[in-house]
Each structure stands twice: as structure tokens, then as C-alpha cells.
């Protein structure tokens, strides 16, 4: 498999995740609620696993790539290229989403946002910085443990996408009221760059906490749960 194909696949997959997941919040959030948005994010990952998984492994998340690097599932050169591709994909997905929603009568980027994450006054239910950081670390670690388990050599073959997609749905059901749910730095950076303002000033947490969660999961998998 040519390396550039893997990187393009990661870019496309991340763009799809941001466009469909954040799009569900901005376009349909009032109709489908938190559960519908959660399903949109989970289903986006599920379908991408089966679409680009055979090409790149479908990380579409820098936290996953960092954890994969620590567990020696990916080489450093590829990891760097994956992360760059993911961030570019997240930005692309956010700008494409903006191109769609800004043509809706009454839409305001400042008022309606673009599915960005936030803490404190920008948390959907007012959670503090510490609470949001803890949630993002814990939820990302749980997500990565599911990924490690579902893709391990002893796992039932062909079901990884289902387990990963459903776990992300579950994580969003819990996480949306807290931070809007990141667990993915690329998913957070794209909307924050488009919205700017407080979204951009707070995005550091959603770049850092998921990576910390990914590292925690990698250590747990290597030292306790993994058999590889």
C-alpha cells in the first residue's frame, strides 16, 4: 500500500467524522438531541472503519495514533504523517460544514457555533475545567481500550468497526453534556479554528486531554491487558 494513500485516507476519514458528527449537532441537533448526535459520531466512525480501515487502519484521531505508536502498532514516520493528515482533515471537514450551514437563513457562526468543544461557561452543562479534563482523559482511555481489544489478534474477526462505533456512541452520550465530547484533537481543532474566539482559546484542553487518555490506555494495555 502506497504511503500517500494511507495519509489521504486519514484526511478523508477525519473530514467525514467532523462534517457528519459536528454537522448533526449544528444542522439537526434540535431535532435529534444528544442521542442522535452521539449516533452520528459513532456511525461516522463505524462506516469509516469499513471504508478506509483496509487502507490506513482508520485512526482518524491523533490520540489513537499516539497510542498506536506507543504500543508499536505504527512507525514514527507514519505516525507523524497520520497526525498531520488528521488535523488537515478536521479543518477541511469544519470548513466544508461551514459552507453548508452558513447558507441557512438565520444561521450565525457566533451564535450557533460549529459543534466546538468547551469548558466552564462553554460546557453544555457548566462543567469546570478540571471536570472536563478528567472526563476527556477517562473517556478517551476507555475508547482506546475498546480499540485495542477489538483489533487484537484474539478478537472475533470482522466486528472491530461495530465495537468501536458503538463505544464512541456510548462515550458521546456521556460526554456531550460535559464538553460536547472531543476524545479526538483533530475533531476539536477544526471547528475551533473556524469559530475562533473562546473556542480557539479553550481548544488546548481538547488537544492535550485526549492524548493523555490515549497514553494512559496504551500503558494499561501494554502492562496489564494486552497479550500481543
JOJOZI-V516259 format. One record per residue. N is the residue number from 1. PSI is psi in radians with two decimals (999 if undefined). BURIAL is I if it has 16 or more other C-alpha atoms within 10 Angstrom, else O. Layout:
BEGIN
N_PSI_BURIAL / N_PSI_BURIAL
END
This chain:
BEGIN
1_2.13_O / 2_2.40_O / 3_-0.71_O / 4_-0.50_O / 5_-0.67_O / 6_-0.71_I / 7_-0.70_I / 8_-0.69_I / 9_-0.73_I / 10_-0.70_I / 11_-0.84_I / 12_-0.80_I / 13_-0.72_I / 14_-0.66_I / 15_-0.72_I / 16_-0.76_I / 17_-0.81_I / 18_-0.78_I / 19_-0.83_I / 20_-0.76_I / 21_-0.98_I / 22_-0.58_I / 23_-0.64_I / 24_-0.60_I / 25_-0.77_I / 26_-0.72_I / 27_-0.75_I / 28_0.08_O / 29_-0.69_I / 30_-0.41_O / 31_-0.70_O / 32_-0.31_O / 33_-3.01_O / 34_-0.67_I / 35_-0.75_O / 36_-0.71_I / 37_-0.72_I / 38_-0.76_I / 39_-0.64_I / 40_-0.77_I / 41_-0.81_I / 42_-0.76_I / 43_-0.59_I / 44_-0.79_I / 45_-0.73_I / 46_-0.86_I / 47_-0.55_I / 48_-0.57_I / 49_-0.76_I / 50_-0.26_I / 51_-0.93_I / 52_-0.07_I / 53_-0.79_I / 54_-0.29_O / 55_-0.93_I / 56_-0.17_I / 57_-0.12_I / 58_1.15_I / 59_-0.94_I / 60_0.62_I / 61_2.01_I / 62_-0.57_I / 63_-0.65_I / 64_-0.74_I / 65_-0.74_I / 66_-0.78_I / 67_-0.68_I / 68_-0.64_I / 69_-0.75_I / 70_-0.49_I / 71_0.20_I / 72_0.60_O / 73_-0.15_O / 74_2.59_I / 75_2.71_O / 76_-0.73_O / 77_-0.81_O / 78_-0.66_I / 79_-0.77_I / 80_-0.80_O / 81_-0.65_I / 82_-0.83_I / 83_-0.76_I / 84_-0.79_I / 85_-0.70_I / 86_-0.77_I / 87_-0.71_I / 88_-0.69_I / 89_-0.70_I / 90_-0.71_I / 91_-0.75_I / 92_-0.83_I / 93_-0.68_I / 94_-0.74_I / 95_-0.63_I / 96_-0.74_I / 97_-0.73_I / 98_-0.71_I / 99_-0.56_O / 100_-0.94_O / 101_-0.46_I / 102_-0.12_O / 103_0.01_O / 104_2.29_O / 105_2.25_O / 106_-0.09_O / 107_2.41_O / 108_2.15_O / 109_-0.73_O / 110_-0.69_O / 111_-0.71_O / 112_-0.39_O / 113_-2.91_I / 114_0.60_I / 115_0.42_I / 116_2.81_I / 117_2.80_I / 118_2.83_I / 119_2.95_I / 120_-2.22_I / 121_-0.29_O / 122_0.02_I / 123_2.36_I / 124_-0.56_I / 125_0.41_O / 126_0.49_I / 127_2.56_I / 128_2.95_I / 129_-0.81_I / 130_-0.76_O / 131_-0.71_O / 132_-0.70_I / 133_-0.79_I / 134_-0.75_O / 135_-0.78_I / 136_-0.70_I / 137_-0.83_I / 138_-0.82_I / 139_-0.66_I / 140_-0.73_I / 141_-0.75_I / 142_-0.74_I / 143_-0.77_I / 144_-0.62_I / 145_-0.68_I / 146_-0.77_I / 147_-0.82_I / 148_-0.78_I / 149_-0.76_I / 150_-0.42_I / 151_0.13_I / 152_2.82_O / 153_-0.38_O / 154_-0.04_O / 155_2.65_O / 156_2.33_O / 157_2.45_O / 158_-0.07_O / 159_0.04_O / 160_-0.78_I / 161_-0.69_I / 162_-0.81_I / 163_-0.75_I / 164_-0.79_I / 165_-0.74_I / 166_-0.65_I / 167_-0.66_I / 168_-0.62_I / 169_-0.84_I / 170_-0.75_I / 171_-0.69_I / 172_-0.61_I / 173_-0.70_I / 174_-0.70_I / 175_-0.47_I / 176_-0.79_I / 177_-0.36_O / 178_-1.01_I / 179_-0.08_I / 180_-0.09_I / 181_1.99_I / 182_-1.35_I / 183_0.34_I / 184_1.83_I / 185_-0.62_I / 186_-0.63_I / 187_-0.55_I / 188_-0.69_I / 189_-0.73_I / 190_-1.04_I / 191_-0.65_I / 192_-0.69_I / 193_-0.61_I / 194_-0.78_I / 195_-0.65_I / 196_-2.72_I / 197_-2.40_O / 198_-0.55_O / 199_-0.71_I / 200_-0.63_I / 201_-0.41_O / 202_-0.11_I / 203_-0.34_I / 204_-0.67_O / 205_-0.65_I / 206_-0.07_I / 207_-0.66_I / 208_-0.90_I / 209_-0.77_I / 210_-0.62_I / 211_-0.73_I / 212_-0.77_I / 213_-0.70_I / 214_-0.69_I / 215_-0.75_I / 216_-0.80_I / 217_-0.70_I / 218_-0.72_I / 219_-0.77_I / 220_-0.75_O / 221_-0.77_I / 222_-0.69_O / 223_-0.42_O / 224_-0.94_O / 225_-0.53_O / 226_2.62_O / 227_0.29_O / 228_999_O
END
